[in-house]
Amino acid sequence: MKKFTNYQHYFKFFIVSCFALLPIQCGAAIPAPAEPERITTHVYFKPETVPENKLIATETIPLNNCNGNSVLKMDIERSREFVYAVIDKNGYKFGGEYGFLTGLLEEEYSVVDGEKETQTHTLHLETKSDSYVKYTIAWKESWLNGTALIKRNEEVSVPYRVKKGLTLEVTQAEEVDCK
């Protein structure tokens, strides 16, 4: 058996100690990754109570019953295509730090921004015997306006508009002389 000198003994002790302490030193030498700062965001929607109806088209429908001896009834059916919209108060799409609002508003109001749909409406019109009536009907877009309240570290109010659909209604019934 070979005999170690003091120098070799100390060297062996040093090497063994280094290997024994290596995992401890390596673990301490590498700092743990910093936990990212979590900012909780809460969004609440505060809709206005009355939708805004924007006139987009009118049509006149004459109902001539001048020679009739009973009530004239007519059901009219009209269809129109429109595009759903989710926009800010100025008419622009949400972007930047508020871009996430589009998806939340689509979910809240059950719409998809940019999706096309054709809506069909039926109106019942009538005129009595010996009369002539000109009906004016109007297509209107139904807009839901409101404010998104975004709470992070502070509260921010962001106005929004959502085009939800179309309405068709009689806006005027003008009696015309049969003579």
C-alpha positions in Angstrom: 0.0 0.0 0.0 1.2 3.4 -1.0 1.6 5.9 1.7 0.3 9.5 1.1 2.4 12.5 2.0 0.9 15.3 3.9 0.7 17.3 0.7 -1.2 14.5 -1.1 -3.5 14.0 1.9 -4.5 17.7 2.0 -4.9 17.7 -1.8 -7.2 14.6 -1.6 -9.2 16.2 1.2 -9.6 19.4 -0.8 -10.8 17.5 -3.9 -13.3 15.4 -2.0 -14.6 18.5 -0.1 -15.0 20.4 -3.4 -17.0 17.6 -4.9 -19.1 17.1 -1.8 -19.9 20.8 -1.6 -20.3 21.4 -5.4 -24.1 20.7 -5.5 -24.6 23.0 -2.5 -22.5 25.8 -4.0 -24.0 25.4 -7.5 -27.5 25.7 -6.1 -26.6 28.8 -4.1 -24.7 30.4 -7.0 -27.6 30.4 -9.3 -30.3 32.8 -8.2 -33.9 31.6 -8.4 -35.9 33.2 -11.2 -37.9 36.2 -10.0 -41.6 35.7 -9.7 -43.3 37.9 -12.4 -45.4 40.6 -10.9 -49.0 39.6 -11.2 -51.5 42.4 -11.9 -55.1 41.3 -11.5 -57.4 43.0 -14.0 -61.2 43.1 -13.4 -63.5 44.3 -16.1 -67.1 45.3 -15.5 -69.6 46.5 -18.2 -72.0 49.3 -17.4 -74.5 49.5 -20.4 -76.8 52.4 -21.0 -80.4 51.4 -20.4 -81.8 52.5 -23.7 -80.3 51.3 -27.0 -79.6 53.9 -29.7 -81.5 53.3 -32.9 -79.8 54.8 -36.0 -81.8 55.3 -39.1 -80.2 53.7 -42.2 -83.0 53.4 -44.8 -86.7 54.2 -45.4 -89.2 52.9 -47.9 -92.7 54.1 -48.8 -95.4 51.5 -49.3 -98.8 52.6 -50.8 -101.9 50.8 -49.7 -104.7 51.8 -52.1 -108.1 50.6 -51.0 -110.1 53.5 -52.6 -112.5 51.1 -54.4 -112.6 48.4 -51.7 -115.6 47.7 -49.6 -113.7 45.9 -46.8 -110.5 46.3 -44.9 -107.3 45.6 -46.9 -104.6 43.8 -45.0 -101.1 43.2 -46.1 -98.1 41.5 -44.5 -94.8 42.7 -45.9 -91.6 40.9 -45.4 -88.2 42.6 -45.8 -84.7 41.4 -45.4 -81.4 43.3 -44.9 -77.8 42.3 -44.4 -75.8 43.9 -41.7 -72.4 43.5 -40.0 -72.0 43.2 -36.2 -69.6 45.7 -34.8 -67.7 46.2 -31.5 -66.0 49.6 -31.4 -65.0 52.5 -29.2 -67.0 55.7 -28.8 -65.2 57.3 -31.8 -66.0 54.4 -34.2 -62.6 52.7 -34.1 -61.8 49.1 -33.3 -60.2 48.5 -29.9 -56.4 48.1 -30.1 -53.3 48.5 -28.0 -53.8 48.0 -24.3 -57.6 47.8 -24.7 -57.5 45.3 -27.6 -58.7 42.6 -25.2 -62.0 44.4 -24.8 -63.3 43.2 -28.2 -63.4 39.6 -27.1 -64.9 40.4 -23.8 -67.7 42.5 -25.4 -68.3 39.8 -28.0 -68.9 37.3 -25.2 -71.0 39.7 -23.1 -73.3 40.6 -26.0 -73.2 37.3 -27.9 -71.9 38.9 -31.1 -68.8 38.4 -33.3 -67.2 41.6 -34.5 -67.3 41.7 -38.4 -69.7 38.8 -38.7 -72.4 39.3 -41.4 -76.0 38.3 -40.9 -79.2 38.8 -42.8 -82.3 39.7 -40.7 -85.8 39.3 -41.9 -88.8 41.2 -40.5 -92.5 41.1 -41.2 -94.8 44.1 -40.7 -98.6 44.0 -40.8 -100.2 46.9 -42.7 -103.9 47.6 -43.3 -106.3 50.2 -44.5 -110.1 50.5 -44.2 -112.4 50.5 -47.2 -112.6 53.6 -49.4 -109.2 54.8 -48.2 -105.6 55.2 -49.3 -102.7 55.1 -46.9 -99.0 55.6 -47.6 -96.9 53.8 -45.0 -93.3 54.8 -44.4 -91.2 52.0 -42.9 -87.7 52.5 -41.6 -84.7 50.2 -41.0 -82.7 51.1 -38.0 -79.4 49.8 -36.5 -79.7 48.9 -32.9 -76.6 50.1 -31.0 -75.9 49.2 -27.3 -73.7 51.9 -25.7 -71.9 51.7 -22.4 -68.7 51.9 -20.5 -66.2 49.2 -19.6 -64.8 49.8 -16.1 -61.3 48.3 -16.0 -59.8 47.9 -12.5 -56.1 47.2 -12.2 -54.2 49.4 -9.8 -56.6 52.1 -10.6 -60.0 52.3 -12.4 -60.2 53.3 -16.0 -63.4 54.0 -17.9 -63.5 53.1 -21.6 -66.7 53.9 -23.6 -67.9 51.3 -26.1 -70.5 50.7 -28.8 -71.9 47.3 -29.9 -74.1 47.0 -33.1 -76.5 44.3 -32.0 -79.0 44.1 -34.8 -81.6 45.8 -37.0 -85.2 46.8 -36.4 -87.9 47.5 -39.0 -90.8 49.7 -38.0 -93.6 51.8 -39.4 -92.7 55.4 -38.8 -95.6 57.1 -40.6 -99.0 56.3 -42.0 -100.3 59.2 -44.2 -103.9 59.1 -45.4 -104.2 60.3 -49.0 -107.5 61.5 -50.6 -108.9 58.9 -53.0 -110.2 61.6 -55.4 
